[in-house]
Protein backbone atom coordinates (compact mmCIF):
# COMPACT_ATOMS: atom_id res chain seq x y z
CA UNK A 1 0.00 0.00 0.00
CA UNK A 2 2.82 2.42 0.88
CA UNK A 3 4.58 1.67 -2.39
CA UNK A 4 1.35 2.41 -4.26
CA UNK A 5 1.01 5.85 -2.57
CA UNK A 6 4.65 6.71 -3.27
CA UNK A 7 4.21 5.75 -6.90
CA UNK A 8 1.10 7.94 -7.15
CA UNK A 9 2.81 11.00 -5.63
CA UNK A 10 5.74 10.57 -8.01
CA UNK A 11 3.39 10.38 -10.96
CA UNK A 12 1.42 13.47 -9.87
CA UNK A 13 4.56 15.50 -9.13
CA UNK A 14 6.19 14.66 -12.45
CA UNK A 15 3.44 16.20 -14.58
CA UNK A 16 2.75 19.32 -12.43
CA UNK A 17 4.37 22.76 -12.66
CA UNK A 18 7.68 23.47 -10.95
CA UNK A 19 6.71 25.63 -7.96
CA UNK A 20 10.26 26.27 -6.79
CA UNK A 21 12.18 28.62 -9.13
CA UNK A 22 15.67 27.57 -10.13
CA UNK A 23 18.45 28.75 -7.83
CA UNK A 24 20.19 30.83 -10.53
CA UNK A 25 17.00 32.80 -11.16
CA UNK A 26 16.60 33.65 -7.47
CA UNK A 27 20.25 34.58 -7.13
CA UNK A 28 20.16 36.84 -10.19
CA UNK A 29 17.02 38.60 -8.94
CA UNK A 30 18.72 39.16 -5.59
CA UNK A 31 21.80 40.58 -7.32
CA UNK A 32 19.66 42.99 -9.36
CA UNK A 33 17.90 44.25 -6.22
CA UNK A 34 21.20 44.67 -4.37
CA UNK A 35 22.71 46.53 -7.35
CA UNK A 36 19.71 48.88 -7.45
CA UNK A 37 20.05 49.56 -3.71
CA UNK A 38 23.79 50.20 -4.06
CA UNK A 39 23.16 52.59 -6.95
CA UNK A 40 20.52 54.47 -5.00
CA UNK A 41 22.82 54.74 -1.97
CA UNK A 42 25.61 56.08 -4.20
CA UNK A 43 23.28 58.69 -5.72
CA UNK A 44 22.11 59.79 -2.27
CA UNK A 45 25.70 60.00 -1.03
CA UNK A 46 26.72 62.13 -4.01
CA UNK A 47 23.71 64.38 -3.40
CA UNK A 48 22.34 63.90 -6.90
CA UNK A 49 18.82 63.17 -5.70
CA UNK A 50 18.78 65.65 -2.83
CA UNK A 51 20.46 68.60 -4.56
CA UNK A 52 18.11 71.51 -4.96
CA UNK A 53 18.14 73.97 -7.79
CA UNK A 54 20.16 77.09 -7.15
CA UNK A 55 18.06 79.47 -5.16
CA UNK A 56 18.58 83.09 -4.23
CA UNK A 57 18.80 82.23 -0.52
CA UNK A 58 20.79 79.46 1.19
CA UNK A 59 22.08 78.79 4.70
CA UNK A 60 25.78 77.85 4.65
CA UNK A 61 26.22 77.11 8.34
CA UNK A 62 24.71 77.76 11.73
CA UNK A 63 26.13 77.90 15.25
CA UNK A 64 23.85 77.52 18.26
CA UNK A 65 24.78 79.85 21.11
CA UNK A 66 22.21 78.58 23.59
CA UNK A 67 18.97 80.03 24.94
CA UNK A 68 17.40 79.96 21.44
CA UNK A 69 20.12 82.23 20.04
CA UNK A 70 22.38 81.43 17.09
CA UNK A 71 24.72 82.80 14.45
CA UNK A 72 23.96 81.92 10.83
CA UNK A 73 25.95 82.43 7.63
CA UNK A 74 23.49 83.08 4.80
CA UNK A 75 24.10 83.59 1.08
CA UNK A 76 21.70 86.03 -0.55
CA UNK A 77 22.18 87.11 -4.18
CA UNK A 78 25.91 86.25 -4.09
CA UNK A 79 26.43 88.12 -0.79
CA UNK A 80 27.46 86.30 2.38
CA UNK A 81 25.90 87.66 5.54
CA UNK A 82 26.52 86.76 9.18
CA UNK A 83 23.19 87.05 10.98
CA UNK A 84 22.44 86.92 14.68
CA UNK A 85 19.16 85.19 15.51
CA UNK A 86 17.25 85.59 18.76
CA UNK A 87 13.60 85.04 19.66
CA UNK A 88 11.67 87.60 17.64
CA UNK A 89 14.79 89.29 16.23
CA UNK A 90 17.22 88.94 13.30
CA UNK A 91 20.28 91.20 13.26
CA UNK A 92 22.96 91.70 10.63
CA UNK A 93 26.33 91.21 12.33
CA UNK A 94 28.56 91.74 9.28
CA UNK A 95 28.92 91.05 5.59
CA UNK A 96 31.54 88.40 4.90
CA UNK A 97 33.93 88.14 1.97
CA UNK A 98 32.88 85.69 -0.72
CA UNK A 99 34.56 82.28 -0.46
CA UNK A 100 37.66 81.95 -2.60
CA UNK A 101 38.74 79.07 -4.75
CA UNK A 102 42.27 77.73 -4.50
CA UNK A 103 43.19 79.33 -7.83
CA UNK A 104 42.04 82.77 -6.66
CA UNK A 105 43.99 82.43 -3.41
CA UNK A 106 47.19 81.48 -5.28
CA UNK A 107 46.76 84.32 -7.79
CA UNK A 108 46.12 86.82 -5.00
CA UNK A 109 49.15 85.62 -3.01
CA UNK A 110 51.47 85.81 -6.03
CA UNK A 111 50.35 89.32 -6.98
CA UNK A 112 50.83 90.54 -3.39
CA UNK A 113 54.27 88.91 -3.33
CA UNK A 114 55.29 90.73 -6.54
CA UNK A 115 54.18 94.08 -5.10
CA UNK A 116 56.13 93.66 -1.88
C-alpha positions as CSV (number, residue, x, y, z in Angstrom):
1,X,0.0,0.0,0.0
2,X,2.8,2.4,0.9
3,X,4.6,1.7,-2.4
4,X,1.4,2.4,-4.3
5,X,1.0,5.9,-2.6
6,X,4.7,6.7,-3.3
7,X,4.2,5.8,-6.9
8,X,1.1,7.9,-7.2
9,X,2.8,11.0,-5.6
10,X,5.7,10.6,-8.0
11,X,3.4,10.4,-11.0
12,X,1.4,13.5,-9.9
13,X,4.6,15.5,-9.1
14,X,6.2,14.7,-12.5
15,X,3.4,16.2,-14.6
16,X,2.8,19.3,-12.4
17,X,4.4,22.8,-12.7
18,X,7.7,23.5,-10.9
19,X,6.7,25.6,-8.0
20,X,10.3,26.3,-6.8
21,X,12.2,28.6,-9.1
22,X,15.7,27.6,-10.1
23,X,18.4,28.7,-7.8
24,X,20.2,30.8,-10.5
25,X,17.0,32.8,-11.2
26,X,16.6,33.6,-7.5
27,X,20.3,34.6,-7.1
28,X,20.2,36.8,-10.2
29,X,17.0,38.6,-8.9
30,X,18.7,39.2,-5.6
31,X,21.8,40.6,-7.3
32,X,19.7,43.0,-9.4
33,X,17.9,44.2,-6.2
34,X,21.2,44.7,-4.4
35,X,22.7,46.5,-7.4
36,X,19.7,48.9,-7.5
37,X,20.0,49.6,-3.7
38,X,23.8,50.2,-4.1
39,X,23.2,52.6,-7.0
40,X,20.5,54.5,-5.0
41,X,22.8,54.7,-2.0
42,X,25.6,56.1,-4.2
43,X,23.3,58.7,-5.7
44,X,22.1,59.8,-2.3
45,X,25.7,60.0,-1.0
46,X,26.7,62.1,-4.0
47,X,23.7,64.4,-3.4
48,X,22.3,63.9,-6.9
49,X,18.8,63.2,-5.7
50,X,18.8,65.7,-2.8
51,X,20.5,68.6,-4.6
52,X,18.1,71.5,-5.0
53,X,18.1,74.0,-7.8
54,X,20.2,77.1,-7.2
55,X,18.1,79.5,-5.2
56,X,18.6,83.1,-4.2
57,X,18.8,82.2,-0.5
58,X,20.8,79.5,1.2
59,X,22.1,78.8,4.7
60,X,25.8,77.9,4.6
61,X,26.2,77.1,8.3
62,X,24.7,77.8,11.7
63,X,26.1,77.9,15.3
64,X,23.8,77.5,18.3
65,X,24.8,79.9,21.1
66,X,22.2,78.6,23.6
67,X,19.0,80.0,24.9
68,X,17.4,80.0,21.4
69,X,20.1,82.2,20.0
70,X,22.4,81.4,17.1
71,X,24.7,82.8,14.4
72,X,24.0,81.9,10.8
73,X,25.9,82.4,7.6
74,X,23.5,83.1,4.8
75,X,24.1,83.6,1.1
76,X,21.7,86.0,-0.6
77,X,22.2,87.1,-4.2
78,X,25.9,86.3,-4.1
79,X,26.4,88.1,-0.8
80,X,27.5,86.3,2.4
81,X,25.9,87.7,5.5
82,X,26.5,86.8,9.2
83,X,23.2,87.1,11.0
84,X,22.4,86.9,14.7
85,X,19.2,85.2,15.5
86,X,17.2,85.6,18.8
87,X,13.6,85.0,19.7
88,X,11.7,87.6,17.6
89,X,14.8,89.3,16.2
90,X,17.2,88.9,13.3
91,X,20.3,91.2,13.3
92,X,23.0,91.7,10.6
93,X,26.3,91.2,12.3
94,X,28.6,91.7,9.3
95,X,28.9,91.0,5.6
96,X,31.5,88.4,4.9
97,X,33.9,88.1,2.0
98,X,32.9,85.7,-0.7
99,X,34.6,82.3,-0.5
100,X,37.7,81.9,-2.6
101,X,38.7,79.1,-4.7
102,X,42.3,77.7,-4.5
103,X,43.2,79.3,-7.8
104,X,42.0,82.8,-6.7
105,X,44.0,82.4,-3.4
106,X,47.2,81.5,-5.3
107,X,46.8,84.3,-7.8
108,X,46.1,86.8,-5.0
109,X,49.2,85.6,-3.0
110,X,51.5,85.8,-6.0
111,X,50.3,89.3,-7.0
112,X,50.8,90.5,-3.4
113,X,54.3,88.9,-3.3
114,X,55.3,90.7,-6.5
115,X,54.2,94.1,-5.1
116,X,56.1,93.7,-1.9
